[in-house]
Amino acid sequence: MAEQVTTQSPGNIWKVLVKPGDAVKEGDVLFIMEVMKMEFPHEAPRAGTVTAVYIAEGQENVDGDIVAVEID
């Protein structure tokens, strides 16, 4: 079953470090958000393969608690 990684708060997507098909380990940084001039990395909760990325680098005004990445 796919694991969904959500944004933790509203902000801008500063960097996306994965794409569909990438293998990740638990703790790998998937993407980095800019929130109030601070960088917040979002990590993989478990090892697996990225099946979908729903955000884009440079995307602005992203809501909190939206699905950003799926890992299978």
Rosetta silent file (secondary structure, phi, psi, omega in degrees, C-alpha in Angstrom):
SEQUENCE: MAEQVTTQSPGNIWKVLVKPGDAVKEGDVLFIMEVMKMEFPHEAPRAGTVTAVYIAEGQENVDGDIVAVEID
SCORE:     score description
SCORE:     0.000 S_00000001
   1 L     0.000  137.753 -177.035    0.000    0.000    0.000 S_00000001
   2 L   -70.238  141.183  175.193    1.310    3.438   -0.915 S_00000001
   3 E   -99.396  129.343 -179.769    2.493    5.774    1.822 S_00000001
   4 E  -100.260  130.140  176.243    1.495    9.409    1.305 S_00000001
   5 E  -103.768  121.882 -176.884    3.855   12.180    2.368 S_00000001
   6 E  -106.821  160.050  173.744    1.999   15.426    3.013 S_00000001
   7 L   -70.171  141.548 -175.910    3.118   19.019    3.395 S_00000001
   8 L   -87.304  -19.875  178.813    3.442   19.890    7.060 S_00000001
   9 L  -161.514  166.047  176.551    2.404   23.530    6.726 S_00000001
  10 L   -66.885  147.690  178.364    1.527   26.115    4.071 S_00000001
  11 E   169.602 -160.579 -179.305    4.479   27.512    2.118 S_00000001
  12 E  -112.849  146.139  176.841    6.455   27.369   -1.117 S_00000001
  13 E   -84.911  111.675 -176.803    8.163   24.346   -2.659 S_00000001
  14 E   -85.358  -44.181 -175.650   11.827   25.289   -2.767 S_00000001
  15 E  -148.345  134.729  172.631   13.367   22.019   -4.013 S_00000001
  16 E  -111.908  121.651 -171.669   12.041   18.625   -5.159 S_00000001
  17 L  -104.421   -1.398 -179.021   14.715   15.954   -4.819 S_00000001
  18 L  -131.584  163.674  174.705   12.876   12.864   -6.129 S_00000001
  19 L  -141.159  161.731  178.281   10.934   11.737   -9.189 S_00000001
  20 L   -53.837  135.738 -179.054    8.702    8.728   -9.881 S_00000001
  21 L    99.073  -16.376  179.384   10.760    5.548  -10.003 S_00000001
  22 L   -71.166  137.462  172.507   13.413    6.718   -7.540 S_00000001
  23 E   -86.309  135.590  179.008   14.290    4.330   -4.722 S_00000001
  24 E  -128.608  154.108  174.891   14.401    6.016   -1.308 S_00000001
  25 L  -106.299  157.538  175.684   15.486    4.962    2.165 S_00000001
  26 L   -55.257  130.741  179.092   13.754    5.921    5.380 S_00000001
  27 L    94.070  -12.746  176.329   14.898    9.431    6.286 S_00000001
  28 L   -62.472  140.915  177.328   15.892   10.503    2.765 S_00000001
  29 E   -77.746  125.297 -179.199   14.829   14.085    2.029 S_00000001
  30 E   -91.926  -43.897  178.865   12.090   14.090   -0.617 S_00000001
  31 E  -157.306  161.936 -179.653   11.476   17.826   -0.913 S_00000001
  32 E  -124.224  128.282  176.639   12.194   21.080    0.889 S_00000001
  33 E  -103.367  149.262  171.475    9.586   23.733    1.628 S_00000001
  34 E  -103.794  120.213 -179.847   10.212   27.371    2.403 S_00000001
  35 E  -129.386  115.295  179.433    7.985   28.543    5.223 S_00000001
  36 L    52.064   47.798  176.993    8.404   32.071    6.576 S_00000001
  37 L    69.206   12.069  177.030   11.953   32.324    5.147 S_00000001
  38 E  -117.320  148.697  179.394   12.992   29.012    6.760 S_00000001
  39 E   -94.136  132.265  178.484   13.687   25.702    5.004 S_00000001
  40 E  -125.078  105.689  177.315   11.763   22.605    6.120 S_00000001
  41 E   -73.695  143.413  175.160   12.903   19.250    4.683 S_00000001
  42 E  -113.431  123.746 -172.242   10.272   16.522    4.323 S_00000001
  43 E  -105.252  158.244  175.607   11.686   13.016    4.712 S_00000001
  44 L   -69.936  128.289  179.462   10.635    9.569    3.570 S_00000001
  45 L   -75.731  -16.233  178.485    8.813    7.800    6.417 S_00000001
  46 L  -159.431  168.174  176.728   10.000    4.414    5.103 S_00000001
  47 L   -75.327  151.248  178.239   12.050    2.819    2.352 S_00000001
  48 E   165.490 -161.427  179.140   10.410    2.204   -1.006 S_00000001
  49 E  -117.927  132.320  177.547    9.958    3.495   -4.532 S_00000001
  50 E   -68.067  123.316 -179.817    8.496    6.897   -5.346 S_00000001
  51 E  -103.086  -22.993 -179.783    5.327    6.263   -7.362 S_00000001
  52 E  -157.430  145.555  173.750    4.046    9.849   -7.722 S_00000001
  53 E  -128.166  118.356 -174.626    5.124   13.446   -7.146 S_00000001
  54 L  -102.375    4.088 -179.333    2.268   15.968   -6.997 S_00000001
  55 L  -119.219  165.993  179.376    4.322   19.114   -6.375 S_00000001
  56 L  -134.124  144.417  176.722    6.763   21.081   -8.504 S_00000001
  57 L   -57.586  133.431 -179.638    9.919   22.977   -7.692 S_00000001
  58 L    88.097   -4.729  179.697    9.118   26.676   -7.421 S_00000001
  59 L   -65.230  132.045 -176.226    5.428   26.078   -6.716 S_00000001
  60 L  -110.336  157.219  175.549    4.114   28.867   -4.482 S_00000001
  61 L    56.340   47.416  177.624    1.341   29.137   -1.899 S_00000001
  62 E   -80.940  133.746  178.551    0.980   25.409   -1.311 S_00000001
  63 L   -70.278  160.381  173.807   -1.545   24.524    1.384 S_00000001
  64 L   -79.705  153.774  175.696   -0.628   22.510    4.439 S_00000001
  65 L    63.103   37.469  171.667   -1.582   18.841    4.701 S_00000001
  66 L  -106.008  151.752  178.168   -1.773   18.095    0.959 S_00000001
  67 E   -71.305  123.450 -179.084   -0.341   14.924   -0.569 S_00000001
  68 E  -106.517  -40.376 -175.348    3.014   15.801   -2.120 S_00000001
  69 E  -142.647  143.837  172.631    4.701   12.433   -2.738 S_00000001
  70 E  -117.578  138.776  179.443    3.622    8.786   -2.710 S_00000001
  71 E  -123.923  132.559  178.495    5.973    5.920   -1.888 S_00000001
  72 L  -109.846    0.000    0.000    5.173    2.274   -2.539 S_00000001
